[in-house]
Amino acid sequence: MSRPALDLSPYGAIAHPTRRAVLDLLREGEASVGDLRGRLSAGLSGPSQPAFSEHLSVLARTGLVTARPQGRERIYALKAQPLAEPFDWLREYEVFWDERLARLGAFLDREKGRP
């Protein structure tokens, strides 16, 4: 049985929670593979080393991270530019959330007896 083709767009890359977690960690600064994997699975059973390497590979192939050698390690850094397209697309839907949050706020104000 063949595996489905991997979506190497920014949308496909951020679709997986492990890859989103890696991006979140890299917002704090550069990190080695071991550091990322250790922080990601702190107290939990995280992905296997091969699975984690594949997640990093997907992020690198989509341009969301870069890797540079440092001694025997590879140091990863966030490159957020490819996220601009999904961000711009999601921004079009922001009006729906703003409207719903405003209605929720008005409802809560009425419940508390505020005008």
N, C-alpha and C positions, 0 to 999 in steps of 0.2 A: 504494500500500500504506500503510495507516495504522499509526502507531506505537502500541505498547501504552500503556495508561494508566500514568502515573507514580505509584508508591506514595509518598504524602506522609506516611506514618507514620514515627516514629523508626526502626523496623525497616528500612523502605525506604531511609531517608536514610543509615543506617550500613552498608547492604549494599555500597556502592561503595567500593573502596580509596582513591580520591582524596578522597572526602568524609571518610573516617576520618582520612586524613593531615591534612586541613585542621583537623579537630577537635583532633588531637594538637598541631598548631602553635599553635592558639588557647588551649590549656591554659597556654601560656607567657605569654599576655597578648594584648592587642589588636594588630591588624595591618591594614595596608592591603592592597588587592587585589594590587597590584604586589609587595609584600613577601611575601605568602603564595605567590603564583605563583612568584616567584623562589626562595624557600626550598624549595618543593616540587620544583621541577625543577632544582635545583642540580646541574649536571654532566650532567643527563639531558634528553631531550626530553620535557617535560611536556605536559599537555593544551593544546590551542589556547586562545586567549583566549575565544572564544565557548563552548567546552566548559567551561572553568573558570568562566566567569560563570554557566553553567547549574548547575554543582555548588553554587556559592554561593547561587544562587536557591533550589535545593531545600533547602539547609540553613536558609535564612531562612524559607521557607514552612512548614517543619516546626517552627520555633521553636527550633532548636538554635543559631542565631547571630542576632545583631542587627547592624544596620549603621547607622552615623551618618555624616552628611557632615562632612568636615573640609577646608575649602577645596575643591579640585577632586577630592579623593579620597573614598572611602568607607572607613571604618574598621570592621572586623568584630570582634566579641567573642563568646566562647562563652557560651551559656546552657544549662547541662547538665541542667536540670530535666526536659526531655522524655526524657532517657536513663534516668530512674528506672524507667519501665515495663519496658524491655528488661532492665535490670539486675536488677529483681525477678524477672522470668521466668527469667533465666539462673541466678539464685541457687538455684532449685529443682533445678538439675542439678549443683550444686557437690558434692553428696554423692558422685556418681559419680567425679568427678576426685579428691576426697580419698581415696576408697577405692583407686583405682588407684595414686595416688602413694604411699600407705602400703604397698601390696603391692610396688611397685617398690623402695621404701626397704628393706623387709625382705629382698627378693631380693639387693640390693646388699650389705647387711650380711652375709648368708650367704656371698656370693661372697668377701668380704674376711675371712671367718672370725670375724666378730663375732656375739655372741649376739643 
